[in-house]
């Protein structure tokens, strides 16, 4: 249980560092002589679905169209550009 909590905390710290490094979150500090003021700018993130054909296991395998999540990231008033999420690789079963 403790390992799980430590793993989650470590992942959250890594995600926060990655968000700042990639510019997804911008943190700036105000003047040093007075009480510090912090200005945080966050980009717009849109989450949705995109219809995609993937192989779905049944008695055999058939290709069906399913909704996959899609994420778009834009800068405020700029046009957001869709970020494609690759379809998962088909499962390689060994009959078990």
C-alpha positions in Angstrom: 0.0 0.0 0.0 2.8 2.4 0.9 4.7 1.6 -2.3 1.6 2.4 -4.3 1.2 5.8 -2.6 4.9 6.6 -3.1 4.6 5.6 -6.8 1.6 7.8 -7.3 3.3 10.8 -5.6 6.5 10.2 -7.7 4.4 10.1 -10.9 2.6 13.3 -10.0 5.9 15.1 -9.4 7.3 13.8 -12.8 4.1 15.0 -14.6 4.4 18.4 -12.9 8.0 18.8 -14.0 7.2 17.6 -17.5 4.3 20.1 -17.8 6.6 23.0 -16.8 9.4 21.9 -19.0 7.2 21.5 -22.1 5.6 24.9 -21.6 2.1 23.4 -20.9 2.2 25.3 -17.5 4.1 28.6 -17.3 5.0 29.9 -13.8 6.6 33.3 -13.3 7.5 35.1 -10.1 7.0 38.9 -9.5 9.3 41.3 -7.8 11.8 40.1 -5.2 11.8 43.1 -2.9 8.1 42.7 -1.9 6.0 39.8 -1.1 6.2 37.5 -4.1 3.3 37.3 -6.6 3.0 34.3 -8.8 1.3 34.4 -12.2 0.3 31.0 -13.6 -0.6 30.6 -17.3 -2.2 27.4 -18.4 -2.9 26.3 -22.0 -6.3 25.2 -23.2 -6.8 21.4 -23.3 -9.7 19.8 -25.1 -10.4 16.1 -24.6 -12.8 14.2 -26.9 -13.1 11.1 -29.0 -12.2 10.2 -32.6 -13.8 7.3 -34.5 -11.1 4.8 -35.4 -11.1 1.2 -36.8 -9.5 -1.3 -34.4 -9.5 -5.1 -34.2 -11.9 -6.3 -31.4 -11.6 -9.9 -30.3 -14.7 -12.0 -30.6 -15.0 -15.6 -31.7 -12.6 -14.5 -34.4 -11.2 -11.0 -34.9 -13.2 -8.4 -36.8 -12.4 -4.8 -37.4 -14.9 -2.4 -35.8 -15.1 1.3 -35.6 -14.8 2.6 -32.0 -14.4 5.9 -30.3 -10.8 6.6 -29.1 -9.9 9.5 -26.9 -8.4 12.6 -28.6 -6.6 15.5 -27.0 -6.1 19.0 -28.4 -3.8 21.6 -26.9 -4.0 25.3 -28.0 -2.8 28.6 -26.8 -5.8 30.6 -25.6 -7.3 32.2 -28.7 -5.2 30.2 -31.3 -6.8 27.4 -33.2 -6.3 24.1 -31.3 -4.5 21.4 -33.3 -5.7 17.8 -32.7 -3.1 15.5 -31.2 -3.6 11.9 -32.6 -3.4 9.1 -30.1 -2.2 5.9 -31.8 -4.4 2.9 -31.8 -3.4 0.0 -29.5 -1.6 -2.9 -31.1 -3.8 -6.0 -31.6 -3.4 -8.6 -28.9 -1.2 -11.6 -29.8 -3.0 -14.5 -28.1 -1.6 -18.0 -27.6 -5.0 -19.7 -27.2 -5.2 -19.4 -23.4 
